[in-house]
Amino acid sequence: MLLAYCSRKLDPESTAILEDHIRICPACREFASGQQAVWKALDAWEATPVSADFDRRLYQRIDREVSWWDLLMRPFRPLLLRQGLPIAAAVALVIGAGVLLERPGAVPPASAPVSAQVDVVAPDQAEHALQEMEMMREFNRLVHPDTADPKM
């Protein structure tokens, strides 16, 4: 609220209430006077104009600056360009061979011949299932008398 007061963004009622408080409270009075000094200094400050070639000089400077990694790797760059690819290929080949020798392809276990399984059903279960099918067929005839008898 004090910042809004110092930047003159408070409504008149809140400004009056805050000014009454500032007269009483020394901490708020000190803060408000400091902020008003900052705002006055900012209002009085005039930025210097930017030169016409500022962007060009900035981009040249950015291009000139080199990262610490580039500075560190600069002496090794010719060596890496000539010998880096063959060394990387050799390392990949050794790692690949090590993986293949350490873990050969898995041999699937010998599978037993597949045979059909037949569930043994007691005669009374079969008779019960046939009775239920007949009951469903008759129920279907009662519900839909105009349809033909379905074949099961």
C-alpha positions as CSV (number, residue, x, y, z in Angstrom):
1,M,0.0,0.0,0.0
2,L,2.9,2.3,0.7
3,L,4.4,1.7,-2.7
4,A,1.0,2.5,-4.3
5,Y,0.9,5.7,-2.3
6,C,4.4,6.7,-3.3
7,S,3.7,6.1,-7.0
8,R,0.4,8.0,-6.6
9,K,-1.9,5.1,-7.6
10,L,-4.1,5.2,-4.5
11,D,-7.6,6.6,-4.5
12,P,-8.1,9.9,-2.6
13,E,-9.8,8.2,0.4
14,S,-7.0,5.7,1.0
15,T,-4.4,8.4,0.4
16,A,-5.9,10.6,3.2
17,I,-6.0,7.6,5.6
18,L,-2.4,6.6,4.8
19,E,-1.2,10.2,5.2
20,D,-2.8,10.4,8.6
21,H,-0.9,7.2,9.5
22,I,2.4,8.4,8.1
23,R,2.2,11.5,10.3
24,I,2.0,9.1,13.4
25,C,4.3,6.2,12.4
26,P,8.0,7.1,12.0
27,A,8.9,3.8,10.2
28,C,6.2,4.3,7.5
29,R,7.2,8.0,7.2
30,E,10.9,7.0,6.6
31,F,9.9,4.4,4.0
32,A,7.5,6.8,2.2
33,S,10.2,9.5,2.1
34,G,12.8,7.1,0.7
35,Q,10.4,5.9,-1.9
36,Q,9.4,9.4,-2.9
37,A,13.1,10.2,-3.3
38,V,13.6,7.2,-5.6
39,W,10.5,8.2,-7.7
40,K,11.8,11.8,-8.0
41,A,15.2,10.5,-9.1
42,L,13.7,8.2,-11.7
43,D,11.5,11.0,-13.0
44,A,14.6,13.2,-13.4
45,W,16.7,10.5,-15.0
46,E,17.1,10.8,-18.8
47,A,18.4,7.8,-20.7
48,T,21.3,8.4,-23.1
49,P,20.4,7.7,-26.7
50,V,21.6,4.4,-28.2
51,S,24.1,4.7,-31.0
52,A,23.1,3.7,-34.5
53,D,25.6,0.8,-34.6
54,F,24.8,-0.5,-31.1
55,D,23.2,-3.7,-32.4
56,R,26.0,-4.5,-34.9
57,R,28.7,-4.0,-32.2
58,L,26.7,-6.1,-29.7
59,Y,26.3,-9.0,-32.1
60,Q,30.0,-8.8,-33.0
61,R,31.0,-9.0,-29.3
62,I,28.7,-12.0,-28.8
63,D,30.3,-13.7,-31.8
64,R,33.8,-13.0,-30.5
65,E,33.2,-14.4,-27.0
66,V,34.0,-18.1,-26.7
67,S,32.8,-20.4,-24.0
68,W,35.1,-22.1,-21.6
69,W,34.4,-25.5,-23.1
70,D,35.5,-24.3,-26.6
71,L,38.7,-22.8,-25.0
72,L,39.4,-26.1,-23.3
73,M,38.7,-28.3,-26.3
74,R,40.5,-26.1,-28.9
75,P,43.9,-27.9,-28.6
76,F,42.3,-31.3,-29.0
77,R,40.0,-30.5,-31.9
78,P,42.3,-31.6,-34.8
79,L,43.1,-34.8,-33.0
80,L,39.4,-35.6,-32.4
81,L,38.4,-34.8,-36.0
82,R,41.0,-37.1,-37.5
83,Q,40.9,-40.0,-35.0
84,G,37.7,-39.5,-33.1
85,L,35.4,-41.4,-35.4
86,P,37.5,-44.5,-35.7
87,I,38.1,-44.6,-31.9
88,A,34.3,-44.3,-31.3
89,A,33.6,-47.1,-33.8
90,A,36.2,-49.3,-32.1
91,V,34.7,-48.7,-28.7
92,A,31.2,-49.4,-29.9
93,L,32.4,-52.7,-31.5
94,V,34.1,-53.8,-28.3
95,I,31.1,-53.0,-26.2
96,G,28.8,-54.8,-28.6
97,A,31.0,-57.9,-28.7
98,G,31.2,-57.9,-24.9
99,V,27.4,-57.8,-24.6
100,L,26.9,-60.6,-27.1
101,L,29.5,-62.8,-25.4
102,E,28.3,-62.1,-21.9
103,R,24.6,-62.8,-22.8
104,P,24.2,-65.2,-25.7
105,G,20.8,-65.5,-27.3
106,A,18.3,-67.3,-25.1
107,V,17.5,-70.8,-26.2
108,P,13.7,-71.5,-25.9
109,P,13.0,-74.6,-23.7
110,A,11.9,-77.7,-25.5
111,S,8.1,-77.6,-25.6
112,A,6.0,-80.6,-24.9
113,P,3.6,-81.7,-27.7
114,V,0.4,-79.9,-27.5
115,S,-2.7,-82.0,-27.0
116,A,-6.3,-81.1,-26.5
117,Q,-7.7,-81.3,-23.1
118,V,-11.1,-82.9,-22.6
119,D,-13.1,-82.0,-19.5
120,V,-14.9,-84.9,-18.0
121,V,-18.6,-84.0,-17.4
122,A,-20.8,-86.1,-15.2
123,P,-24.0,-87.4,-16.9
124,D,-26.2,-85.5,-14.5
125,Q,-24.4,-82.2,-15.4
126,A,-25.0,-82.8,-19.1
127,E,-28.7,-83.6,-18.5
128,H,-29.1,-80.5,-16.4
129,A,-27.5,-78.3,-19.1
130,L,-29.8,-79.8,-21.7
131,Q,-32.8,-79.1,-19.6
132,E,-31.7,-75.5,-19.2
133,M,-31.3,-75.2,-22.9
134,E,-34.8,-76.6,-23.5
135,M,-36.2,-74.2,-21.0
136,M,-34.5,-71.2,-22.7
137,R,-35.8,-72.4,-26.1
138,E,-39.4,-72.5,-24.7
139,F,-39.0,-69.1,-23.1
140,N,-37.8,-67.7,-26.4
141,R,-40.9,-69.1,-28.1
142,L,-43.2,-67.5,-25.6
143,V,-41.5,-64.1,-25.8
144,H,-41.2,-64.1,-29.6
145,P,-43.9,-66.4,-31.0
146,D,-43.5,-65.3,-34.6
147,T,-39.8,-66.2,-35.0
148,A,-38.7,-69.5,-36.3
149,D,-37.2,-72.1,-33.9
150,P,-33.5,-71.4,-33.6
151,K,-31.2,-74.3,-34.4
152,M,-28.7,-75.2,-31.7
